[in-house]
């Protein structure tokens, strides 16, 4: 099996040693009880009420409608950052996403011209209409949902951000699946399915270590045909709706893939995945910066292809749970 691959880049064995010898096959190692325990541990982590909405550069001064956690919101960018507020105008219920943003950064209702922003919400005139707290980390935009805090999460001033490389090229995708956020996290806590379910992208995958808090794997990413690159990657959850893969051995050291699962409604979840590609090789980052216009679409296309299949995996988990 090993001879079928032509591996490029650094050998991760130098950093983390050889793969442990396992007598069990992948299906035996993928113990459902252990995966459920790891998922339960992730759901006990603090979330602060924060969810990811989408990539930072998808928000402009053109109002955008979003459904998050069963409610409709309008989002727009102004000089003070991204604003997210109830979609219905507090006057007569018009869709604010069909309005426009004025030069002062306020959203203007399309029906009667009511102008709304943080100042108008704070003066008490429009009870019930209030922008959410937001956070733009430069790659993704987050919003804090009070309902999640009411349901048991202690609100935090900022989201629990994962560790990122100092310099990177970012690609962000957003897709949806008929499942819960926990199904998305469970998918990523089952790395054993990788080479079987995604043979076009992964040549082989072996688990190096696993605890309830993290799983480390050695995986061959296919570049083209038998040509691949082998790296060690660690999966861990900084909050209940996020799982992060970090390259800890081989080329691309420090690169991360952040998978964020945000509830749309009772049956649907938005999956926002940010790939932050980096390298510690002296010449690699300048080359990546020079080619980022071509590099970023490739990153995003690969992620979208994987999530067509992984969304089906997540939806199957939801079907099985609903059938019980």
Secondary structure, DSSP 8 states (H G I E B T S, - for coil): -GGG-EEES--THHHH-S-----S-HHHHS-HHHHHHHHHHHHTS--TTEEEEEEGGG--SS-EEEEETTEEEEEEEETTEEEEEESB-TTT--BGGGSEE-TTS-EE-TTT--EESHHHHHTTSSTT----EEEE-SSEEEEE-HHHHHTT----SS-------SS-EEEEEEEEESS-HHHHHHHHT-GGGHHHH-TTTEEEEEEEEE-SSEEEEEEEEEEETTEEEEEEEEEEEEETTEEEEEEEESSSTT-EEEEEEEE-SSS-EEEEEEEEE---STTHHHHHHHTHHHHHHHHHHHHHHHHHHHHHHHHHHHHHHHH-
